[in-house]
Amino acid sequence: MSRPISDAWFHRVKSATRDLVQACGGLKRVEAIAHASKSEVSRWQVDTDEAIIPLAAVLVLEADCGLPLVTTVMADLGGRRLEGPSDQAGSAAAMLNHYTETMRAASELLGSAATAFADGLITGAELEILDRNAGTLERVVAGLRLGIAEAKGGPTLRVVG
């Protein structure tokens, strides 16, 4: 079957969908929120299935978790990028949480890459781990960027305690 998008973009959408399902609390919760069967939600995430998450599900799930994970990939596919809101002020605690979560995700990606590259051979399983860790990093960086955007123009951030 011929895809209307390249294989690389297909896999990016699938990765973003997996991240979105995870950000919304997993398969069972997404099933209820998106009004889709468990098997349908699973097909949206599996690289070997041609099913792509429908736009209505993207909208409801992204609204639930507050992260435009699939929308960001779709915008990028069209040569566009998204900007977060900049009219809200973020707190120092929120910024520190975003930062530490980003550093943790980056460390996990770097560690899995070091393990995968150590023997000079990269297996399919190692690629899957790298992809999932990269997706997690992408998701938390999106949260960090949203937090930064919210803090712009707000009061000075201070670390207390």
C-alpha positions as CSV (number, residue, x, y, z in Angstrom):
1,M,0.0,0.0,0.0
2,S,1.4,3.4,-1.0
3,R,1.4,6.0,1.8
4,P,0.5,9.7,1.1
5,I,3.5,10.6,3.3
6,S,7.1,9.4,3.4
7,D,8.1,6.5,5.7
8,A,10.0,8.9,7.9
9,W,7.0,11.1,8.5
10,F,4.8,8.0,9.0
11,H,7.1,6.8,11.8
12,R,7.2,10.3,13.3
13,V,3.4,10.4,13.4
14,K,3.3,6.9,15.0
15,S,5.9,7.9,17.6
16,A,4.0,11.1,18.4
17,T,0.9,9.0,18.8
18,R,2.6,6.7,21.2
19,D,3.8,9.7,23.2
20,L,0.3,11.2,23.2
21,V,-1.3,7.9,24.4
22,Q,1.3,7.8,27.2
23,A,0.8,11.4,28.1
24,C,-2.9,10.8,28.4
25,G,-2.5,7.9,30.8
26,G,-2.3,4.9,28.6
27,L,-4.4,2.6,26.5
28,K,-7.4,2.2,28.7
29,R,-7.8,5.9,29.5
30,V,-7.4,6.9,25.9
31,E,-10.0,4.3,24.9
32,A,-12.5,6.2,27.1
33,I,-11.4,9.7,26.1
34,A,-11.2,9.2,22.4
35,H,-14.2,6.8,22.2
36,A,-12.2,4.2,20.3
37,S,-11.7,0.5,21.0
38,K,-8.5,-0.7,22.6
39,S,-7.5,-2.5,19.4
40,E,-8.0,0.7,17.4
41,V,-5.9,2.7,19.7
42,S,-3.2,0.0,19.6
43,R,-3.2,0.1,15.7
44,W,-2.7,3.9,15.8
45,Q,0.6,3.3,17.7
46,V,2.1,0.2,15.9
47,D,4.6,0.9,13.2
48,T,3.5,-2.2,11.2
49,D,-0.1,-1.1,10.9
50,E,-1.1,1.6,8.3
51,A,-3.8,3.1,10.6
52,I,-3.1,6.7,11.6
53,I,-4.8,8.4,14.5
54,P,-7.8,10.4,13.3
55,L,-7.9,14.2,13.7
56,A,-10.8,14.1,16.1
57,A,-8.9,11.8,18.5
58,V,-5.8,14.0,18.2
59,L,-7.8,17.1,19.2
60,V,-9.5,15.5,22.2
61,L,-6.3,13.8,23.5
62,E,-4.1,16.8,23.1
63,A,-6.7,18.9,24.9
64,D,-6.7,16.3,27.7
65,C,-2.9,16.3,28.3
66,G,-2.2,19.9,27.2
67,L,0.6,18.9,24.8
68,P,0.3,19.3,21.0
69,L,2.4,16.2,20.3
70,V,0.8,15.0,17.0
71,T,-0.2,18.5,15.9
72,T,3.5,19.6,16.2
73,V,4.5,16.7,13.8
74,M,1.7,17.6,11.4
75,A,2.7,21.3,11.4
76,D,6.3,20.3,10.8
77,L,5.2,18.0,7.9
78,G,3.6,21.1,6.4
79,G,6.8,23.2,6.9
80,R,5.2,25.1,9.9
81,R,5.9,25.3,13.6
82,L,3.7,25.9,16.6
83,E,4.2,28.5,19.3
84,G,2.9,28.2,22.8
85,P,0.9,30.9,24.6
86,S,3.0,33.7,26.0
87,D,0.4,35.6,27.9
88,Q,0.5,33.5,31.2
89,A,3.3,33.8,33.8
90,G,5.0,30.6,34.9
91,S,6.4,29.9,38.3
92,A,9.9,29.1,39.2
93,A,8.9,25.8,40.6
94,A,7.1,24.9,37.3
95,M,10.2,25.9,35.4
96,L,12.5,23.8,37.6
97,N,10.1,20.8,37.2
98,H,10.2,21.2,33.4
99,Y,13.9,21.5,33.4
100,T,14.6,18.5,35.6
101,E,12.2,16.3,33.6
102,T,14.0,17.4,30.4
103,M,17.4,16.6,31.8
104,R,16.2,13.2,33.0
105,A,14.7,12.4,29.6
106,A,17.9,13.5,27.9
107,S,20.0,11.4,30.2
108,E,17.9,8.3,29.4
109,L,18.3,8.9,25.6
110,L,22.0,9.4,26.0
111,G,22.4,6.3,28.1
112,S,20.3,4.1,25.7
113,A,22.3,5.5,22.7
114,A,25.6,4.7,24.5
115,T,24.4,1.2,25.1
116,A,23.2,0.7,21.6
117,F,26.3,2.1,19.9
118,A,28.8,0.4,22.2
119,D,29.2,-2.8,20.1
120,G,29.0,-1.0,16.7
121,L,25.8,-2.8,15.8
122,I,22.3,-1.4,16.3
123,T,19.5,-3.9,16.6
124,G,15.8,-3.3,15.8
125,A,15.0,-3.5,19.6
126,E,17.7,-0.9,20.3
127,L,16.3,1.4,17.6
128,E,12.8,1.0,19.2
129,I,14.3,2.0,22.6
130,L,16.1,4.9,21.1
131,D,12.9,6.0,19.3
132,R,10.8,5.8,22.5
133,N,13.4,7.7,24.5
134,A,13.7,10.3,21.8
135,G,9.9,10.6,21.8
136,T,9.9,11.1,25.5
137,L,12.6,13.8,25.3
138,E,10.6,15.5,22.5
139,R,7.5,15.4,24.7
140,V,9.2,16.9,27.7
141,V,11.0,19.5,25.7
142,A,7.6,20.6,24.3
143,G,6.5,21.0,27.9
144,L,9.6,22.9,28.8
145,R,9.1,25.2,25.8
146,L,5.5,25.7,26.8
147,G,6.6,26.6,30.3
148,I,9.1,29.1,29.0
149,A,6.5,30.6,26.7
150,E,4.2,31.0,29.7
151,A,6.9,32.6,31.8
152,K,7.8,35.2,29.1
153,G,6.5,38.6,30.0
154,G,5.4,37.4,33.5
155,P,6.9,38.3,36.8
156,T,10.6,37.5,37.5
157,L,11.0,33.9,38.3
158,R,12.7,33.2,41.7
159,V,13.8,30.0,43.4
160,V,12.7,30.1,47.0
161,G,13.8,27.8,49.8
